[in-house]
Amino acid sequence: MKPFEKFPNHFKKNIRYILTDIDDTLTIDGRITSRVFSAMERLEHVGFHVLPITGRSAGWCDHIARMWPVIGLVGENGAFYFRYDFRQKKMYRRYIKSENQRKRDRSRLEKIGRDILQKIPGCRVAADQKYRETDLAIDFCEDVPPLPMDQVEQILRCFKDSGAQAKISSIHVNGWFGTYDKLTTTILLFREVFKVNLNEVKEQVIFIGDSPNDAPMFAYYPHSVGVANLIRFRGRMEKEPSWITTRSSGNGFSEMVDILLH
């Protein structure tokens, strides 16, 4: 990983899209600061398309699509994308699975969740679970004392042993049924919203993240960036980003924006 402060000018001038994780990439100790929000507004004002790509719940994503300076977002690790049209005052919700499929998946995930809570003391179902439509989030450090990484990986194995997909974020282990992930739904969003093939414009994209569930994005984009707190997951990711900031979390995101717009 190379320091982002050395990101070349001839790359900067081609960037049009900023894709970003949320937790511990935009947040600092769980909160969005004015500096981070201002950085997103600055990007929007000069013509960049800002798109959060997150594991957060549908309820959160509805709020973000309406109230943040973003053009849309991918949520629940690729289960859908939401986009709010401010002119028409209309929310577009594009799900990968039908409502009936999502209902069936939820009952299967509830059983897996009960098994996980029995086997691994100290974890719990995430506080935002009631606002989720497609996945199960198990909290290992957001509202509970941090669990050792070997126990976090045990949660991951419980999902996978039950036939579910699962990814570790900086705060949750998310499990779901389906072949989608953050990347596949981002490709769909670009095709349906921007009317472009993402593979043909990925040199115009920066993706910034902080944890193992961002690995497919790090692998796909030439200009992938990690905030400095990503270092704690070294050796636990299938693919690391090409660049890294010197600062952590939201301060690292703001650092990246300052360098990009300089």
N, C-alpha and C positions, 0 to 999 in steps of 0.2 A: 504494500500500500504506500502510495506516494503522498506527500503533504499537499493538501488542496491549494495552499498558497502559491504553489508552482503550476497551477492549472493554466495552460497556455492561452494567450489572447486569441489565437486563431481558432481555438475550440469555443471560447466564450461567445464570439460573434455569431456562431451557428445555433446556440441554444434557444429554444422556444418554449419548452415544456419543463416544469419542475415538478417531479413526482416525489412525494415525501411520506414516510411513515409518520405516525403521531407520537405514541408513547415513548418517552425518553429520546425522541428525535426532535420533536417540537416542544415537548413539555420539559420543565425543569422541576424536579421533585413533585411531579404530578400536576403542575399548573402551566398554563400558557401565559408568558409574560408579555408586557406591552412591547418589548423590543422584538420578540418573535412575531407577534401579530403585525407590527409595523413592517417587518421584513417581508411578510406575505403581501401586505398592501403595496409596498414599493414594487414588488415583482409584477403585481397585477397592473399597476398604474403605467408601467413602461411596456406592457404588452405581452408578458409571459403568461402562460396558462399554468395555474397552480392546481395540482390534483393530489390530495391525500390518498394514500393506499394503505389501508389499516385493517387490523383485526377487530376494531371496535364495533359495537352493536348497531343494529338498524336504527334504534332510537337516537343514539348519538349522531349517526350519519344523516338523519333527517335534519337535525339541528344544524350540523356543520354545512350541509348543502345550502341551507337557507341563509345562514348568518355569518359565515366566514368569507373572506375574499378568495374564493375558489370557484372554478368552473364546473366542478363535479368531484366525485370521489368513489373509490372502490372500498367496500366494507366487508366485515366478517370474513377476512382472508380470501376474498374473491367470490363470495356467494352472490353478490349483486353490485351494480353501480347505481348511484343516485345522481340526478342533475336537476337543478332548479332553474326554471326559465323566469327571470324577473319581469320580463315584458308581459308574458301571458299569465304570470302568477300561478305557475303550474309546476308540480314536482313530477319528474319522470323517474320511475323505479323499474329497473331492469334486473330481474332475477334469473339466475341460471337454472333453477329448478322450479317446478310448478308448486302451487300452494298445497296440493294434496301430498306431493312428494316431501315437502318441508314438514308437514304434520307427521308423516310416517317416520321421518328421520328423527324428529324431536323425541318421540316415545322411545326409540332405540338408544338415543343419547342419554336420556334420563336414567336408564338402567345402567349404562356404563358409568355415569356420574356417581350413582349409589355405590358401585363396586370400588371406584377410586377413593371415595371418602372413607370407606371401611378399611382399605388396604394401606392408605398413606396418611397417617395422622399429621395434622397441622395445615393441610390445604383445605380449601373450601370452594364452593361454587362462587364465581365472580359476582360482585354486587350488581353489575349491569346485565346479568343473565336474563332478567325479566323483559329486557328490551331487545333481546336477540331473536332472530327468526330462523336461523339455520344451523347454528353451531352450539357447542357447549364450551364455556370458558372456565377453567379451573385456576383459581388464584393461588399463586405461590409466593407473592411478595407485595402485592398492592395494598391489601387491607389485612394481611396476616404477617406475622414475623417471617422473614425470608427463610425458605427451605434450602437445605444443601442441594447442590446441582445433581447429585446422584438420585435424590428423591424426585426432583423435577423430571429427570430422564425416566424414572419409573412410571410417573404419570403418563409420559409420552408413550411408553411401551404398553400400558393398559389400553389406551385408545387403539393402538395399532394391532394388538393381539385380538381386539374385538372387531377388526375389519374396517376401522375408521381411519381417515387421514388425520394427521395431527402435526402441529408446529409449536415450537417454543418461542414466545415473544419475550420481551423484557420483564413482563409482569404476570402473564398467563400462559397456560398450555391450552391451545384451542384444538378441539376435535370436531370433525364433520364427516359426512358421507358424500362422496362425489369426487370427480377427477379434476375439478377446478382448483386454482390457487390465485394468488395476487396477480401473477403475470398473465395467465390466460384471460382473466376478465379485463385486465388493462388493454390487452390486444383487442378484445371485443369492443371496449369503449372507444378506442381510437378509430376502429372501423365504422362504428355506428354514429358517433358524435362528431368526430373530426373528418370522417370520410377519407381516411388515409390508412395505408398498411403500415403498422408500427415498425415492422422490420425495415421498411424503406426510409423511415425518418428517425430511427433510434439514435443516430448521431446528434440529433437535435434535442435529446432528452438528458436531463440529469435526474438520477434517482438517488435519494439519500435515506439511509436507514441505520439501524443500530443492533439488530439481533438475528438469530438463526432463521426466523421465518421470512426474512428478507433475502435469503440466499438465492432463490430463483431470479429475483430482480437484479442482484449483484452480478449474476452470471450472464444475464441477457444484455445489459446496457454497457457500452464501452465507457461511459462517463458515470460510473456508479461511485457513490461517496458514502463513507461511514463517519458518523460523529465519534469523537474520541472514546466514549464509553463502550464502543463496540469491542475494544481490546479485551474485555473480560470474557468474551465468547471465543477468543482465538483457539483454534484447534477443535471447535465444536460446530463449525459451519462447513457446508459442502463447498461454498465459494465465498471468498472475501471480496470487498469492493476494491476498485482500482485506486481510489483516493481516500484520504482521511483528514479530518479537521484536527486542529490542535486543541480545540475546546470541546467540551462534552454537551450532550443533550441539546436543548434549545439554543444555548450559546454557540454550539457548533453549527447549527443551522444558520443562525444570524451571521456567523463568521463566513460561511459559504456564500451567503447572499451579498455581503459586503465585498467580497473578492470578485464575485461574478459581475457586480454592477460597477466596479471601480473603473 
